[in-house]
Structure formats: C-alpha cells, structure tokens
Amino acid sequence: RMCTEFSTGLGDRVTHALELDQKEQAAAWDKRCQKLLVGYGLLVFLTGMPLMGAFFYCLTWFIELLTPLMNGELSYGMPGYYEYHSAKDSVLVITAVLLVLVIAWMVWTYRWYKKRMRALGPRPGGYPGRWKTWLGAPDAA
C-alpha cells in the first residue's frame, strides 16, 4: 500500500511483500500479546487467590467474632467477653492489613501488565476493527 505510485509489476510485488511482512509482524505481535495475557492470568491466579482467600477467611472470622457481641449474647462482665473483644480487635487489624495488601497487589499487577503492554508497542498494521473503538483509536469510525 505504501508503494502504490508504481504502476509496473515491480511495484505490485513490493506492495505485496510489504503486506506479507506486516501480516507476519502482526501475527508475531499477537503471539507475544497472548503470551503476556497468559502470564498475567497466571500471576493473578497464583498470587491473588491465596491473598484473597486469606482476606475473606479473616473477614468471615471477624464477622463470626462480632456477631455474639452485637446480638447481646456476650455483654460486658460475662465470661469470655474480654477474650472475644481482644480477638475481635486482633482480627480487625489482620483484616485491615490484608485489605491494604490486596489493594497494593491489585495496583502492582495492573501496572505490571500495562508496563508490559507498553513494551510491546502498538500492533503492526493497526488493530482489528472491534478493537479500534475500545482502544479509542483516532481512525475509529
């Protein structure tokens, strides 16, 4: 397409060679992008699931400790009140720390993914039609 000013057979061959090269580059870019997406998925699954599991386990433990205190089953002065109260405070601190870690993990993995995508650069030959609108490409119609 870049060599359309040639009207000879040579120009057509050059144009065809450029289009084939662009298709090969786009296929290689797609393969690298797919490999990056698989790596990102593994990173999210292998590191995120244990972290999220620990957070939700502590959250349910906190709710289980808080329920007798809120229902009035345990009130001030009853046996076990202080133990429940101190356990509730400890689990609250652990849950808060895990929440901060989950948020930091989410931000870190998203930035890691975006950095790797920027390192890939734009797709040779542009993006397929369905991606143009999603990416906000200027030539999207």
HUSUL-V196158 format. One record per run of one state. SS is the DSSP state (2 for helix, 1 for strand, 0 for the rest). FROM is the first residue (numbers start at 1). TO is the last residue. Records with the same first field share a line. If there is no record, write none. Layout:
# HUSUL-V196158
SS: FROM-TO / FROM-TO
This chain:
# HUSUL-V196158
0: 1-8 / 72-80 / 121-128 / 136-141
2: 9-71 / 81-120 / 129-135
